[in-house]
């Protein structure tokens, strides 16, 4: 496939913003430069332009999300995290929160099938104790944001709502939650984002915390 002058121009613009191009960028530049230009504008607004979260907050959420999604190409955001001023311990802490989020499935299993012995309310307490250990001195509202995004990425409604409750209690705003969840559209896809926002909407209707809209 021969790349047009327009394709080369759009591809050069992508590289100038990001410092790299990926295989699908080059494919779209050759087959549909207008699509690449539109996608690049969307991507720039999604994760390159500052919105509500600070650069450190943004990359903390991204590190947890990409770990939860098992995204091999997450190293791109590891480099951005370093550029934002995060150290390796900061990145490892975000990954640890994602790892604790993964443990929810076992806690949930035992609470459902062995409730006479494990007691769901005690299971939740133990889960939150692990979360607090992973959180360390990270600001509570940011740590809960990382966790709820990780759970949203894995379509765990109960756990996502749990962390939404704690995040709002810690002072997070709907705009901050919305930005964190919006990142999911890249590694997890639109359908997963639909589910995650619906969890938020339905819980908000029950008066648990502010609505996303």
VOBASE-776471 format. One record per residue: residue in three letters; chain; x, y, z of N, C-alpha, C in turn. Coordinates in steps of 0.1 Angstrom, whole numbers, plus 5000, padded with zeros to 4 digits. Example, Ala and Ser with C-alpha at 12.3 -4.5 7.8 and 13.67 -1.06 7.14 Angstrom:
2
+-----+-------+------+------+------+-------+-------+-------+------+------+------+
: res : chain : n.c1 : n.c2 : n.c3 : ca.c1 : ca.c2 : ca.c3 : c.c1 : c.c2 : c.c3 :
+-----+-------+------+------+------+-------+-------+-------+------+------+------+
: ALA :     A : 5132 : 4943 : 5078 :  5123 :  4955 :  5078 : 5132 : 4967 : 5078 :
: SER :     A : 5128 : 4978 : 5071 :  5137 :  4989 :  5071 : 5129 : 5000 : 5079 :
+-----+-------+------+------+------+-------+-------+-------+------+------+------+
// end
This chain:
213
+-----+-------+------+------+------+-------+-------+-------+------+------+------+
: res : chain : n.c1 : n.c2 : n.c3 : ca.c1 : ca.c2 : ca.c3 : c.c1 : c.c2 : c.c3 :
+-----+-------+------+------+------+-------+-------+-------+------+------+------+
: UNK :     A : 5009 : 4988 : 5000 :  5000 :  5000 :  5000 : 5009 : 5012 : 5000 :
: UNK :     A : 5007 : 5021 : 4991 :  5015 :  5034 :  4990 : 5009 : 5045 : 4998 :
: UNK :     A : 5017 : 5051 : 5007 :  5012 :  5062 :  5015 : 5012 : 5075 : 5008 :
: UNK :     A : 5001 : 5082 : 5009 :  4999 :  5095 :  5002 : 5007 : 5106 : 5010 :
: UNK :     A : 5008 : 5117 : 5004 :  5015 :  5129 :  5010 : 5007 : 5132 : 5023 :
: UNK :     A : 4994 : 5132 : 5022 :  4986 :  5135 :  5034 : 4988 : 5125 : 5045 :
: UNK :     A : 4989 : 5112 : 5041 :  4992 :  5102 :  5051 : 5005 : 5104 : 5058 :
: UNK :     A : 5015 : 5108 : 5051 :  5028 :  5111 :  5057 : 5028 : 5123 : 5066 :
: UNK :     A : 5020 : 5133 : 5062 :  5019 :  5145 :  5070 : 5012 : 5142 : 5084 :
: UNK :     A : 5001 : 5134 : 5083 :  4994 :  5131 :  5095 : 5003 : 5122 : 5104 :
: UNK :     A : 5010 : 5113 : 5098 :  5018 :  5104 :  5106 : 5029 : 5111 : 5113 :
: UNK :     A : 5035 : 5121 : 5105 :  5045 :  5130 :  5111 : 5040 : 5138 : 5123 :
: UNK :     A : 5028 : 5142 : 5122 :  5021 :  5150 :  5133 : 5020 : 5141 : 5145 :
: UNK :     A : 5015 : 5128 : 5143 :  5014 :  5119 :  5154 : 5027 : 5117 : 5161 :
: UNK :     A : 5038 : 5115 : 5153 :  5051 :  5112 :  5159 : 5056 : 5124 : 5166 :
: UNK :     A : 5053 : 5136 : 5161 :  5058 :  5148 :  5168 : 5052 : 5150 : 5182 :
: UNK :     A : 5040 : 5145 : 5184 :  5033 :  5147 :  5196 : 5037 : 5136 : 5206 :
: UNK :     A : 5039 : 5124 : 5201 :  5041 :  5112 :  5210 : 5055 : 5108 : 5211 :
: UNK :     A : 5063 : 5111 : 5201 :  5077 :  5106 :  5200 : 5078 : 5092 : 5195 :
: UNK :     A : 5068 : 5087 : 5189 :  5068 :  5073 :  5183 : 5056 : 5072 : 5174 :
: UNK :     A : 5056 : 5062 : 5166 :  5044 :  5057 :  5159 : 5043 : 5042 : 5161 :
: UNK :     A : 5030 : 5037 : 5161 :  5027 :  5023 :  5162 : 5023 : 5017 : 5149 :
: UNK :     A : 5023 : 5004 : 5148 :  5019 :  4997 :  5136 : 5005 : 5002 : 5130 :
: UNK :     A : 4995 : 5003 : 5139 :  4982 :  5007 :  5134 : 4982 : 5022 : 5130 :
: UNK :     A : 4991 : 5030 : 5136 :  4992 :  5044 :  5131 : 4996 : 5044 : 5116 :
: UNK :     A : 5006 : 5036 : 5113 :  5012 :  5035 :  5100 : 5002 : 5029 : 5090 :
: UNK :     A : 4994 : 5019 : 5095 :  4984 :  5013 :  5086 : 4973 : 5024 : 5083 :
: UNK :     A : 4968 : 5031 : 5093 :  4958 :  5041 :  5090 : 4963 : 5052 : 5082 :
: UNK :     A : 4976 : 5056 : 5084 :  4981 :  5067 :  5076 : 4981 : 5063 : 5061 :
: UNK :     A : 4984 : 5050 : 5058 :  4984 :  5045 :  5044 : 4970 : 5043 : 5039 :
: UNK :     A : 4961 : 5038 : 5047 :  4947 :  5035 :  5042 : 4937 : 5045 : 5044 :
: UNK :     A : 4938 : 5053 : 5055 :  4928 :  5063 :  5058 : 4933 : 5074 : 5067 :
: UNK :     A : 4941 : 5084 : 5060 :  4947 :  5095 :  5068 : 4937 : 5103 : 5076 :
: UNK :     A : 4925 : 5105 : 5071 :  4915 :  5113 :  5078 : 4911 : 5105 : 5091 :
: UNK :     A : 4910 : 5092 : 5090 :  4906 :  5085 :  5102 : 4918 : 5086 : 5113 :
: UNK :     A : 4930 : 5085 : 5108 :  4941 :  5086 :  5118 : 4941 : 5100 : 5124 :
: UNK :     A : 4939 : 5111 : 5116 :  4938 :  5124 :  5121 : 4928 : 5126 : 5132 :
: UNK :     A : 4916 : 5120 : 5129 :  4905 :  5121 :  5139 : 4908 : 5113 : 5151 :
: UNK :     A : 4914 : 5101 : 5150 :  4917 :  5093 :  5161 : 4928 : 5100 : 5169 :
: UNK :     A : 4938 : 5106 : 5163 :  4949 :  5113 :  5170 : 4943 : 5124 : 5178 :
: UNK :     A : 4934 : 5132 : 5172 :  4928 :  5143 :  5180 : 4920 : 5138 : 5192 :
: UNK :     A : 4913 : 5127 : 5191 :  4906 :  5121 :  5202 : 4916 : 5116 : 5212 :
: UNK :     A : 4927 : 5109 : 5208 :  4937 :  5104 :  5218 : 4944 : 5115 : 5225 :
: UNK :     A : 4946 : 5126 : 5218 :  4953 :  5137 :  5224 : 4945 : 5143 : 5235 :
: UNK :     A : 4932 : 5145 : 5233 :  4923 :  5150 :  5243 : 4921 : 5140 : 5254 :
: UNK :     A : 4921 : 5127 : 5251 :  4919 :  5117 :  5261 : 4930 : 5116 : 5272 :
: UNK :     A : 4942 : 5117 : 5267 :  4953 :  5113 :  5276 : 4966 : 5122 : 5275 :
: UNK :     A : 4967 : 5131 : 5265 :  4979 :  5139 :  5264 : 4976 : 5153 : 5269 :
: UNK :     A : 4964 : 5158 : 5267 :  4961 :  5172 :  5272 : 4956 : 5171 : 5286 :
: UNK :     A : 4960 : 5181 : 5295 :  4956 :  5181 :  5309 : 4941 : 5184 : 5310 :
: UNK :     A : 4934 : 5176 : 5318 :  4920 :  5179 :  5320 : 4919 : 5183 : 5335 :
: UNK :     A : 4914 : 5173 : 5343 :  4911 :  5176 :  5357 : 4923 : 5170 : 5366 :
: UNK :     A : 4927 : 5158 : 5363 :  4937 :  5151 :  5370 : 4951 : 5157 : 5367 :
: UNK :     A : 4960 : 5158 : 5377 :  4973 :  5162 :  5375 : 4981 : 5151 : 5367 :
: UNK :     A : 4992 : 5155 : 5361 :  5000 :  5144 :  5354 : 5003 : 5132 : 5362 :
: UNK :     A : 5007 : 5134 : 5375 :  5010 :  5123 :  5384 : 4997 : 5115 : 5387 :
: UNK :     A : 4986 : 5122 : 5390 :  4974 :  5115 :  5392 : 4970 : 5107 : 5380 :
: UNK :     A : 4971 : 5113 : 5368 :  4967 :  5106 :  5356 : 4975 : 5093 : 5354 :
: UNK :     A : 4988 : 5094 : 5355 :  4997 :  5083 :  5352 : 4996 : 5072 : 5363 :
: UNK :     A : 4992 : 5076 : 5375 :  4990 :  5067 :  5386 : 4977 : 5058 : 5382 :
: UNK :     A : 4967 : 5065 : 5378 :  4955 :  5057 :  5373 : 4959 : 5048 : 5361 :
: UNK :     A : 4966 : 5053 : 5352 :  4970 :  5045 :  5340 : 4978 : 5033 : 5344 :
: UNK :     A : 4987 : 5035 : 5353 :  4995 :  5023 :  5357 : 4987 : 5012 : 5363 :
: UNK :     A : 4978 : 5016 : 5372 :  4969 :  5006 :  5378 : 4960 : 4999 : 5367 :
: UNK :     A : 4954 : 5008 : 5358 :  4945 :  5003 :  5348 : 4952 : 4993 : 5339 :
: UNK :     A : 4964 : 4997 : 5334 :  4971 :  4988 :  5324 : 4975 : 4975 : 5331 :
: UNK :     A : 4978 : 4975 : 5344 :  4981 :  4963 :  5350 : 4969 : 4954 : 5351 :
: UNK :     A : 4958 : 4960 : 5355 :  4945 :  4953 :  5356 : 4941 : 4947 : 5343 :
: UNK :     A : 4944 : 4954 : 5332 :  4940 :  4950 :  5319 : 4950 : 4940 : 5312 :
: UNK :     A : 4961 : 4938 : 5320 :  4972 :  4930 :  5315 : 4977 : 4935 : 5301 :
: UNK :     A : 4979 : 4948 : 5300 :  4983 :  4954 :  5288 : 4998 : 4955 : 5286 :
: UNK :     A : 5003 : 4946 : 5278 :  5018 :  4945 :  5276 : 5024 : 4958 : 5271 :
: UNK :     A : 5017 : 4966 : 5263 :  5022 :  4978 :  5258 : 5021 : 4990 : 5268 :
: UNK :     A : 5018 : 4987 : 5280 :  5017 :  4997 :  5290 : 5030 : 5004 : 5293 :
: UNK :     A : 5041 : 4999 : 5288 :  5054 :  5006 :  5290 : 5054 : 5020 : 5285 :
: UNK :     A : 5046 : 5023 : 5276 :  5045 :  5037 :  5271 : 5041 : 5046 : 5282 :
: UNK :     A : 5031 : 5042 : 5290 :  5027 :  5050 :  5302 : 5037 : 5049 : 5313 :
: UNK :     A : 5045 : 5039 : 5314 :  5055 :  5039 :  5325 : 5065 : 5050 : 5322 :
: UNK :     A : 5068 : 5052 : 5309 :  5078 :  5063 :  5306 : 5071 : 5076 : 5308 :
: UNK :     A : 5058 : 5078 : 5306 :  5051 :  5090 :  5309 : 5051 : 5093 : 5324 :
: UNK :     A : 5049 : 5082 : 5332 :  5049 :  5083 :  5346 : 5062 : 5089 : 5351 :
: UNK :     A : 5073 : 5083 : 5346 :  5086 :  5089 :  5350 : 5088 : 5103 : 5346 :
: UNK :     A : 5083 : 5107 : 5334 :  5084 :  5120 :  5329 : 5076 : 5130 : 5338 :
: UNK :     A : 5065 : 5125 : 5344 :  5056 :  5133 :  5353 : 5062 : 5134 : 5366 :
: UNK :     A : 5073 : 5127 : 5369 :  5080 :  5128 :  5382 : 5077 : 5116 : 5392 :
: UNK :     A : 5071 : 5105 : 5387 :  5069 :  5094 :  5395 : 5081 : 5085 : 5395 :
: UNK :     A : 5084 : 5080 : 5407 :  5095 :  5070 :  5409 : 5090 : 5056 : 5407 :
: UNK :     A : 5099 : 5047 : 5408 :  5095 :  5033 :  5406 : 5086 : 5028 : 5417 :
: UNK :     A : 5088 : 5033 : 5429 :  5080 :  5029 :  5440 : 5065 : 5034 : 5438 :
: UNK :     A : 5064 : 5046 : 5432 :  5051 :  5051 :  5429 : 5043 : 5043 : 5419 :
: UNK :     A : 5051 : 5038 : 5409 :  5045 :  5030 :  5399 : 5041 : 5016 : 5405 :
: UNK :     A : 5050 : 5011 : 5413 :  5048 :  4998 :  5419 : 5036 : 4998 : 5428 :
: UNK :     A : 5034 : 5009 : 5435 :  5022 :  5011 :  5444 : 5009 : 5010 : 5436 :
: UNK :     A : 5009 : 5017 : 5424 :  4997 :  5017 :  5416 : 4994 : 5002 : 5411 :
: UNK :     A : 5005 : 4995 : 5408 :  5003 :  4981 :  5403 : 4998 : 4973 : 5415 :
: UNK :     A : 5003 : 4976 : 5427 :  4999 :  4968 :  5439 : 4984 : 4970 : 5442 :
: UNK :     A : 4979 : 4982 : 5439 :  4965 :  4984 :  5441 : 4957 : 4976 : 5431 :
: UNK :     A : 4962 : 4975 : 5419 :  4956 :  4966 :  5408 : 4956 : 4952 : 5413 :
: UNK :     A : 4967 : 4948 : 5419 :  4968 :  4934 :  5423 : 4958 : 4931 : 5435 :
: UNK :     A : 4957 : 4940 : 5444 :  4947 :  4938 :  5454 : 4933 : 4938 : 5449 :
: UNK :     A : 4930 : 4946 : 5439 :  4917 :  4946 :  5432 : 4914 : 4932 : 5426 :
: UNK :     A : 4924 : 4926 : 5421 :  4923 :  4912 :  5415 : 4918 : 4902 : 5426 :
: UNK :     A : 4923 : 4905 : 5439 :  4919 :  4896 :  5450 : 4904 : 4896 : 5453 :
: UNK :     A : 4897 : 4906 : 5448 :  4883 :  4907 :  5451 : 4875 : 4894 : 5447 :
: UNK :     A : 4880 : 4889 : 5435 :  4873 :  4877 :  5430 : 4873 : 4865 : 5440 :
: UNK :     A : 4884 : 4863 : 5447 :  4885 :  4853 :  5457 : 4877 : 4856 : 5469 :
: UNK :     A : 4878 : 4869 : 5474 :  4870 :  4873 :  5485 : 4855 : 4871 : 5482 :
: UNK :     A : 4851 : 4875 : 5470 :  4837 :  4874 :  5466 : 4832 : 4860 : 5465 :
: UNK :     A : 4841 : 4851 : 5460 :  4838 :  4837 :  5459 : 4835 : 4831 : 5473 :
: UNK :     A : 4844 : 4834 : 5482 :  4842 :  4828 :  5496 : 4830 : 4834 : 5503 :
: UNK :     A : 4828 : 4847 : 5500 :  4816 :  4853 :  5507 : 4803 : 4848 : 5501 :
: UNK :     A : 4803 : 4843 : 5489 :  4791 :  4838 :  5482 : 4789 : 4823 : 5486 :
: UNK :     A : 4799 : 4815 : 5485 :  4798 :  4801 :  5487 : 4801 : 4796 : 5501 :
: UNK :     A : 4808 : 4803 : 5509 :  4812 :  4799 :  5522 : 4808 : 4809 : 5532 :
: UNK :     A : 4797 : 4816 : 5530 :  4793 :  4827 :  5539 : 4791 : 4823 : 5553 :
: UNK :     A : 4787 : 4811 : 5556 :  4785 :  4807 :  5570 : 4798 : 4807 : 5578 :
: UNK :     A : 4810 : 4806 : 5571 :  4823 :  4806 :  5577 : 4831 : 4819 : 5575 :
: UNK :     A : 4830 : 4824 : 5563 :  4838 :  4836 :  5560 : 4831 : 4849 : 5563 :
: UNK :     A : 4817 : 4849 : 5562 :  4809 :  4861 :  5565 : 4813 : 4873 : 5556 :
: UNK :     A : 4804 : 4876 : 5547 :  4807 :  4887 :  5537 : 4812 : 4900 : 5543 :
: UNK :     A : 4806 : 4904 : 5554 :  4810 :  4917 :  5560 : 4825 : 4916 : 5565 :
: UNK :     A : 4829 : 4905 : 5570 :  4843 :  4903 :  5574 : 4852 : 4903 : 5562 :
: UNK :     A : 4848 : 4896 : 5551 :  4855 :  4895 :  5539 : 4858 : 4909 : 5534 :
: UNK :     A : 4848 : 4918 : 5534 :  4850 :  4931 :  5529 : 4860 : 4939 : 5537 :
: UNK :     A : 4860 : 4937 : 5550 :  4869 :  4943 :  5559 : 4883 : 4939 : 5556 :
: UNK :     A : 4885 : 4926 : 5554 :  4898 :  4921 :  5551 : 4903 : 4926 : 5537 :
: UNK :     A : 4894 : 4926 : 5527 :  4898 :  4932 :  5514 : 4903 : 4946 : 5516 :
: UNK :     A : 4895 : 4954 : 5523 :  4899 :  4969 :  5525 : 4912 : 4970 : 5533 :
: UNK :     A : 4915 : 4961 : 5542 :  4927 :  4961 :  5549 : 4939 : 4959 : 5540 :
: UNK :     A : 4937 : 4949 : 5530 :  4948 :  4947 :  5520 : 4949 : 4960 : 5511 :
: UNK :     A : 4938 : 4966 : 5508 :  4938 :  4978 :  5500 : 4946 : 4989 : 5507 :
: UNK :     A : 4944 : 4990 : 5520 :  4951 :  5001 :  5528 : 4966 : 4998 : 5528 :
: UNK :     A : 4969 : 4986 : 5529 :  4984 :  4982 :  5529 : 4990 : 4986 : 5516 :
: UNK :     A : 4983 : 4983 : 5505 :  4988 :  4986 :  5492 : 4989 : 5002 : 5490 :
: UNK :     A : 4979 : 5008 : 5495 :  4978 :  5023 :  5493 : 4989 : 5030 : 5500 :
: UNK :     A : 4993 : 5026 : 5511 :  5004 :  5033 :  5518 : 5001 : 5047 : 5521 :
: UNK :     A : 5009 : 5056 : 5517 :  5007 :  5071 :  5519 : 5001 : 5078 : 5507 :
: UNK :     A : 4996 : 5070 : 5497 :  4989 :  5076 :  5486 : 4976 : 5082 : 5491 :
: UNK :     A : 4973 : 5094 : 5486 :  4961 :  5101 :  5489 : 4949 : 5092 : 5488 :
: UNK :     A : 4940 : 5090 : 5498 :  4929 :  5081 :  5497 : 4921 : 5082 : 5485 :
: UNK :     A : 4917 : 5094 : 5481 :  4907 :  5095 :  5470 : 4914 : 5091 : 5457 :
: UNK :     A : 4927 : 5093 : 5455 :  4934 :  5088 :  5443 : 4935 : 5073 : 5444 :
: UNK :     A : 4938 : 5068 : 5455 :  4940 :  5053 :  5456 : 4927 : 5046 : 5453 :
: UNK :     A : 4916 : 5052 : 5458 :  4902 :  5046 :  5455 : 4899 : 5048 : 5441 :
: UNK :     A : 4903 : 5059 : 5435 :  4901 :  5061 :  5420 : 4908 : 5050 : 5412 :
: UNK :     A : 4920 : 5047 : 5415 :  4928 :  5037 :  5408 : 4920 : 5023 : 5410 :
: UNK :     A : 4916 : 5020 : 5422 :  4909 :  5007 :  5424 : 4896 : 5006 : 5417 :
: UNK :     A : 4888 : 5017 : 5417 :  4875 :  5016 :  5411 : 4877 : 5015 : 5395 :
: UNK :     A : 4887 : 5021 : 5390 :  4889 :  5020 :  5376 : 4894 : 5006 : 5372 :
: UNK :     A : 4902 : 5000 : 5381 :  4906 :  4986 :  5379 : 4895 : 4977 : 5379 :
: UNK :     A : 4886 : 4979 : 5389 :  4874 :  4970 :  5389 : 4864 : 4972 : 5378 :
: UNK :     A : 4863 : 4985 : 5374 :  4855 :  4988 :  5362 : 4860 : 4981 : 5349 :
: UNK :     A : 4873 : 4981 : 5348 :  4880 :  4974 :  5337 : 4877 : 4959 : 5336 :
: UNK :     A : 4875 : 4954 : 5348 :  4872 :  4939 :  5349 : 4857 : 4936 : 5351 :
: UNK :     A : 4849 : 4947 : 5350 :  4834 :  4945 :  5351 : 4830 : 4939 : 5365 :
: UNK :     A : 4836 : 4944 : 5375 :  4832 :  4940 :  5389 : 4823 : 4951 : 5395 :
: UNK :     A : 4811 : 4950 : 5394 :  4802 :  4961 :  5398 : 4802 : 4964 : 5413 :
: UNK :     A : 4801 : 4953 : 5421 :  4800 :  4955 :  5436 : 4813 : 4962 : 5441 :
: UNK :     A : 4824 : 4957 : 5436 :  4837 :  4963 :  5441 : 4839 : 4977 : 5436 :
: UNK :     A : 4835 : 4980 : 5424 :  4836 :  4993 :  5418 : 4828 : 5003 : 5426 :
: UNK :     A : 4815 : 4999 : 5430 :  4807 :  5008 :  5438 : 4812 : 5010 : 5452 :
: UNK :     A : 4818 : 4999 : 5457 :  4825 :  5000 :  5470 : 4835 : 5012 : 5470 :
: UNK :     A : 4844 : 5011 : 5460 :  4854 :  5021 :  5460 : 4849 : 5035 : 5455 :
: UNK :     A : 4838 : 5036 : 5448 :  4832 :  5049 :  5445 : 4827 : 5055 : 5458 :
: UNK :     A : 4821 : 5047 : 5466 :  4816 :  5052 :  5479 : 4828 : 5058 : 5487 :
: UNK :     A : 4839 : 5051 : 5488 :  4850 :  5056 :  5496 : 4857 : 5067 : 5489 :
: UNK :     A : 4857 : 5067 : 5476 :  4864 :  5079 :  5469 : 4856 : 5092 : 5471 :
: UNK :     A : 4843 : 5091 : 5470 :  4835 :  5103 :  5472 : 4835 : 5107 : 5487 :
: UNK :     A : 4836 : 5098 : 5496 :  4837 :  5101 :  5510 : 4850 : 5108 : 5513 :
: UNK :     A : 4861 : 5105 : 5505 :  4874 :  5111 :  5507 : 4875 : 5124 : 5499 :
: UNK :     A : 4865 : 5128 : 5492 :  4865 :  5141 :  5486 : 4867 : 5142 : 5471 :
: UNK :     A : 4867 : 5130 : 5464 :  4868 :  5131 :  5450 : 4856 : 5137 : 5443 :
: UNK :     A : 4858 : 5143 : 5431 :  4847 :  5149 :  5424 : 4843 : 5141 : 5412 :
: UNK :     A : 4830 : 5142 : 5408 :  4826 :  5135 :  5396 : 4834 : 5136 : 5384 :
: UNK :     A : 4840 : 5148 : 5382 :  4848 :  5151 :  5370 : 4861 : 5143 : 5371 :
: UNK :     A : 4867 : 5141 : 5383 :  4879 :  5133 :  5384 : 4876 : 5118 : 5382 :
: UNK :     A : 4865 : 5113 : 5387 :  4861 :  5100 :  5384 : 4858 : 5098 : 5369 :
: UNK :     A : 4851 : 5107 : 5363 :  4849 :  5106 :  5349 : 4861 : 5105 : 5340 :
: UNK :     A : 4871 : 5113 : 5344 :  4884 :  5113 :  5336 : 4890 : 5100 : 5338 :
: UNK :     A : 4891 : 5095 : 5351 :  4898 :  5082 :  5353 : 4891 : 5071 : 5345 :
: UNK :     A : 4878 : 5070 : 5345 :  4871 :  5060 :  5338 : 4872 : 5061 : 5323 :
: UNK :     A : 4873 : 5073 : 5318 :  4874 :  5075 :  5304 : 4887 : 5069 : 5298 :
: UNK :     A : 4897 : 5067 : 5306 :  4909 :  5061 :  5300 : 4907 : 5046 : 5296 :
: UNK :     A : 4897 : 5040 : 5302 :  4894 :  5026 :  5299 : 4891 : 5023 : 5284 :
: UNK :     A : 4886 : 5033 : 5277 :  4882 :  5031 :  5263 : 4893 : 5026 : 5254 :
: UNK :     A : 4906 : 5030 : 5258 :  4917 :  5025 :  5250 : 4920 : 5010 : 5252 :
: UNK :     A : 4924 : 5007 : 5265 :  4928 :  4992 :  5267 : 4916 : 4983 : 5268 :
: UNK :     A : 4904 : 4988 : 5271 :  4893 :  4979 :  5275 : 4882 : 4979 : 5265 :
: UNK :     A : 4881 : 4990 : 5257 :  4870 :  4991 :  5247 : 4858 : 4998 : 5252 :
: UNK :     A : 4850 : 5003 : 5243 :  4838 :  5010 :  5246 : 4827 : 5003 : 5254 :
: UNK :     A : 4826 : 4990 : 5251 :  4815 :  4982 :  5258 : 4818 : 4981 : 5273 :
: UNK :     A : 4831 : 4979 : 5276 :  4835 :  4978 :  5290 : 4832 : 4992 : 5297 :
: UNK :     A : 4835 : 5003 : 5290 :  4833 :  5016 :  5296 : 4818 : 5018 : 5298 :
: UNK :     A : 4810 : 5013 : 5288 :  4795 :  5014 :  5290 : 4791 : 5008 : 5303 :
: UNK :     A : 4796 : 4996 : 5305 :  4792 :  4988 :  5318 : 4797 : 4996 : 5330 :
: UNK :     A : 4809 : 5001 : 5330 :  4814 :  5007 :  5342 : 4806 : 5020 : 5345 :
: UNK :     A : 4803 : 5028 : 5335 :  4795 :  5040 :  5338 : 4781 : 5037 : 5342 :
: UNK :     A : 4776 : 5026 : 5337 :  4762 :  5022 :  5341 : 4762 : 5017 : 5356 :
: UNK :     A : 4773 : 5011 : 5361 :  4774 :  5008 :  5375 : 4773 : 5021 : 5383 :
: UNK :     A : 4780 : 5031 : 5379 :  4780 :  5044 :  5386 : 4766 : 5050 : 5386 :
: UNK :     A : 4760 : 5050 : 5374 :  4747 :  5056 :  5372 : 4737 : 5049 : 5381 :
: UNK :     A : 4737 : 5036 : 5381 :  4726 :  5029 :  5389 : 4728 : 5031 : 5404 :
: UNK :     A : 4741 : 5031 : 5408 :  4743 :  5033 :  5423 : 4740 : 5047 : 5427 :
: UNK :     A : 4742 : 5057 : 5418 :  4739 :  5071 :  5420 : 4723 : 5072 : 5422 :
: UNK :     A : 4716 : 5065 : 5414 :  4701 :  5065 :  5415 : 4696 : 5061 : 5429 :
: UNK :     A : 4704 : 5052 : 5435 :  4701 :  5048 :  5449 : 4706 : 5058 : 5460 :
: UNK :     A : 4711 : 5069 : 5455 :  4715 :  5079 :  5464 : 4728 : 5077 : 5471 :
: UNK :     A : 4737 : 5068 : 5466 :  4749 :  5065 :  5473 : 4760 : 5076 : 5471 :
: UNK :     A : 4759 : 5083 : 5460 :  4769 :  5093 :  5457 : 4765 : 5101 : 5445 :
: UNK :     A : 4772 : 5112 : 5441 :  4768 :  5120 :  5429 : 4767 : 5112 : 5416 :
: UNK :     A : 4759 : 5116 : 5407 :  4757 :  5110 :  5394 : 4768 : 5114 : 5384 :
: UNK :     A : 4771 : 5106 : 5374 :  4781 :  5110 :  5364 : 4775 : 5120 : 5354 :
: UNK :     A : 4762 : 5123 : 5354 :  4757 :  5132 :  5345 : 4745 : 5140 : 5351 :
+-----+-------+------+------+------+-------+-------+-------+------+------+------+
// end
